[in-house]
Amino acid sequence: MTKKEELILKATKEIVVKFIETGRIYPSSFEENYSLVNRVVRDSIKDEEPEQG
């Protein structure tokens, strides 16, 4: 696992845990929400990467 991949997983986990703690999402919908948050985190990182060329 690359360092970037590890950071994505950690960020996703922290965000989902905070949402559960604050009652914004429920543990029963963890899988669905984890996937959505993970996609947003990945897209955010992809948007910030400098273009190569």
OpenMM code with the backbone's topology and positions (N, CA, C; nanometers):
from openmm import Vec3, app, unit

residues = "MET THR LYS LYS GLU GLU LEU ILE LEU LYS ALA THR LYS GLU ILE VAL VAL LYS PHE ILE GLU THR GLY ARG ILE TYR PRO SER SER PHE GLU GLU ASN TYR SER LEU VAL ASN ARG VAL VAL ARG ASP SER ILE LYS ASP GLU GLU PRO GLU GLN GLY".split()
positions = [
    Vec3(0.0855, -0.1176, 0.0000),
    Vec3(0.0000, 0.0000, 0.0000),
    Vec3(0.0897, 0.1235, 0.0000),
    Vec3(0.0570, 0.2145, -0.0885),
    Vec3(0.1367, 0.3362, -0.0978),
    Vec3(0.1006, 0.4315, 0.0153),
    Vec3(0.1885, 0.5265, 0.0386),
    Vec3(0.1653, 0.6271, 0.1418),
    Vec3(0.0378, 0.7065, 0.1110),
    Vec3(0.0180, 0.7387, -0.0160),
    Vec3(-0.1018, 0.8130, -0.0585),
    Vec3(-0.2277, 0.7329, -0.0274),
    Vec3(-0.2269, 0.6053, -0.0576),
    Vec3(-0.3413, 0.5186, -0.0320),
    Vec3(-0.3703, 0.5099, 0.1178),
    Vec3(-0.2656, 0.5008, 0.1962),
    Vec3(-0.2805, 0.4958, 0.3417),
    Vec3(-0.3436, 0.6245, 0.3947),
    Vec3(-0.3010, 0.7379, 0.3428),
    Vec3(-0.3574, 0.8663, 0.3856),
    Vec3(-0.5046, 0.8780, 0.3467),
    Vec3(-0.5398, 0.8289, 0.2287),
    Vec3(-0.6793, 0.8312, 0.1846),
    Vec3(-0.7652, 0.7482, 0.2794),
    Vec3(-0.7194, 0.6291, 0.3135),
    Vec3(-0.7954, 0.5426, 0.4031),
    Vec3(-0.8108, 0.6044, 0.5416),
    Vec3(-0.7027, 0.6629, 0.5937),
    Vec3(-0.7088, 0.7261, 0.7259),
    Vec3(-0.8039, 0.8455, 0.7267),
    Vec3(-0.7969, 0.9282, 0.6244),
    Vec3(-0.8844, 1.0455, 0.6169),
    Vec3(-1.0300, 1.0027, 0.6069),
    Vec3(-1.0565, 0.9044, 0.5234),
    Vec3(-1.1929, 0.8546, 0.5073),
    Vec3(-1.2463, 0.8020, 0.6399),
    Vec3(-1.1661, 0.7235, 0.7084),
    Vec3(-1.2073, 0.6671, 0.8371),
    Vec3(-1.2389, 0.7772, 0.9375),
    Vec3(-1.1527, 0.8752, 0.9486),
    Vec3(-1.1733, 0.9838, 1.0443),
    Vec3(-1.3010, 1.0618, 1.0146),
    Vec3(-1.3262, 1.0885, 0.8883),
    Vec3(-1.4465, 1.1625, 0.8496),
    Vec3(-1.5717, 1.0825, 0.8840),
    Vec3(-1.5739, 0.9546, 0.8485),
    Vec3(-1.6911, 0.8716, 0.8748),
    Vec3(-1.7138, 0.8563, 1.0244),
    Vec3(-1.6078, 0.8372, 1.1015),
    Vec3(-1.6214, 0.8254, 1.2471),
    Vec3(-1.6800, 0.9529, 1.3060),
    Vec3(-1.6341, 1.0683, 1.2608),
    Vec3(-1.6880, 1.1968, 1.3094),
    Vec3(-1.8355, 1.2104, 1.2749),
    Vec3(-1.8729, 1.1720, 1.1533),
    Vec3(-2.0133, 1.1782, 1.1138),
    Vec3(-2.0990, 1.0878, 1.2013),
    Vec3(-2.0492, 0.9689, 1.2343),
    Vec3(-2.1231, 0.8780, 1.3226),
    Vec3(-2.1340, 0.9382, 1.4625),
    Vec3(-2.0248, 0.9925, 1.5139),
    Vec3(-2.0245, 1.0524, 1.6482),
    Vec3(-2.1220, 1.1694, 1.6592),
    Vec3(-2.1346, 1.2468, 1.5534),
    Vec3(-2.2221, 1.3637, 1.5571),
    Vec3(-2.3650, 1.3316, 1.5140),
    Vec3(-2.3925, 1.2065, 1.4781),
    Vec3(-2.5263, 1.1650, 1.4412),
    Vec3(-2.5667, 1.2000, 1.2989),
    Vec3(-2.4706, 1.2404, 1.2179),
    Vec3(-2.5038, 1.2744, 1.0786),
    Vec3(-2.5267, 1.1507, 0.9937),
    Vec3(-2.4604, 1.0402, 1.0287),
    Vec3(-2.4876, 0.9114, 0.9645),
    Vec3(-2.4975, 0.8062, 1.0736),
    Vec3(-2.5560, 0.6921, 1.0387),
    Vec3(-2.5755, 0.5851, 1.1350),
    Vec3(-2.4855, 0.4668, 1.1021),
    Vec3(-2.4425, 0.3952, 1.2060),
    Vec3(-2.3552, 0.2791, 1.1817),
    Vec3(-2.4142, 0.1785, 1.0835),
    Vec3(-2.5460, 0.1692, 1.0783),
    Vec3(-2.6086, 0.0734, 0.9870),
    Vec3(-2.5848, 0.1085, 0.8402),
    Vec3(-2.5536, 0.2352, 0.8119),
    Vec3(-2.5269, 0.2760, 0.6734),
    Vec3(-2.3776, 0.3026, 0.6506),
    Vec3(-2.2949, 0.2433, 0.7365),
    Vec3(-2.1501, 0.2661, 0.7305),
    Vec3(-2.0926, 0.2362, 0.5924),
    Vec3(-2.1244, 0.1198, 0.5384),
    Vec3(-2.0627, 0.0768, 0.4122),
    Vec3(-2.0925, 0.1744, 0.2985),
    Vec3(-2.2184, 0.2126, 0.2861),
    Vec3(-2.2576, 0.3051, 0.1798),
    Vec3(-2.1886, 0.4403, 0.1971),
    Vec3(-2.1907, 0.4924, 0.3190),
    Vec3(-2.1314, 0.6233, 0.3441),
    Vec3(-1.9797, 0.6208, 0.3341),
    Vec3(-1.9175, 0.5111, 0.3757),
    Vec3(-1.7729, 0.4996, 0.3647),
    Vec3(-1.7310, 0.5099, 0.2175),
    Vec3(-1.8040, 0.4414, 0.1306),
    Vec3(-1.7728, 0.4452, -0.0123),
    Vec3(-1.7861, 0.5861, -0.0691),
    Vec3(-1.8911, 0.6565, -0.0291),
    Vec3(-1.9126, 0.7924, -0.0780),
    Vec3(-1.8026, 0.8872, -0.0304),
    Vec3(-1.7705, 0.8792, 0.0978),
    Vec3(-1.6660, 0.9664, 0.1527),
    Vec3(-1.5314, 0.9337, 0.0894),
    Vec3(-1.5039, 0.8065, 0.0710),
    Vec3(-1.3773, 0.7655, 0.0099),
    Vec3(-1.3636, 0.8236, -0.1306),
    Vec3(-1.4722, 0.8216, -0.2076),
    Vec3(-1.4690, 0.8769, -0.3431),
    Vec3(-1.4421, 1.0272, -0.3406),
    Vec3(-1.5051, 1.0977, -0.2473),
    Vec3(-1.4840, 1.2424, -0.2365),
    Vec3(-1.3401, 1.2735, -0.1977),
    Vec3(-1.2849, 1.1976, -0.1027),
    Vec3(-1.1460, 1.2190, -0.0608),
    Vec3(-1.0522, 1.1936, -0.1790),
    Vec3(-1.0733, 1.0847, -0.2521),
    Vec3(-0.9898, 1.0531, -0.3688),
    Vec3(-0.9989, 1.1625, -0.4755),
    Vec3(-1.1215, 1.2084, -0.5021),
    Vec3(-1.1396, 1.3140, -0.6016),
    Vec3(-1.0706, 1.4426, -0.5576),
    Vec3(-1.0777, 1.4732, -0.4291),
    Vec3(-1.0133, 1.5946, -0.3770),
    Vec3(-0.8624, 1.5875, -0.3934),
    Vec3(-0.8059, 1.4729, -0.3650),
    Vec3(-0.6610, 1.4569, -0.3783),
    Vec3(-0.6215, 1.4615, -0.5248),
    Vec3(-0.7015, 1.3979, -0.6103),
    Vec3(-0.6726, 1.3971, -0.7538),
    Vec3(-0.6759, 1.5390, -0.8101),
    Vec3(-0.7705, 1.6208, -0.7649),
    Vec3(-0.7828, 1.7581, -0.8113),
    Vec3(-0.6629, 1.8434, -0.7724),
    Vec3(-0.5980, 1.8088, -0.6621),
    Vec3(-0.4862, 1.8899, -0.6126),
    Vec3(-0.3504, 1.8454, -0.6688),
    Vec3(-0.3453, 1.7302, -0.7337),
    Vec3(-0.2187, 1.6824, -0.7880),
    Vec3(-0.1780, 1.7688, -0.9074),
    Vec3(-0.0499, 1.8035, -0.9145),
    Vec3(-0.0045, 1.8808, -1.0309),
    Vec3(-0.0087, 1.7940, -1.1559),
    Vec3(-0.0467, 1.8548, -1.2668),
    Vec3(-0.0517, 1.7792, -1.3917),
    Vec3(0.0892, 1.7541, -1.4421),
    Vec3(0.1110, 1.6326, -1.4912),
    Vec3(0.2418, 1.5967, -1.5436),
    Vec3(0.2376, 1.6085, -1.6955),
    Vec3(0.3471, 1.6582, -1.7507),
    Vec3(0.3465, 1.6637, -1.8955),
    Vec3(0.4445, 1.7578, -1.9513),
] * unit.nanometer
topology = app.Topology()
chain = topology.addChain("A")
for resn in residues:
    res = topology.addResidue(resn, chain)
    for name in ("N", "CA", "C"):
        topology.addAtom(name, app.Element.getBySymbol(name[0]), res)
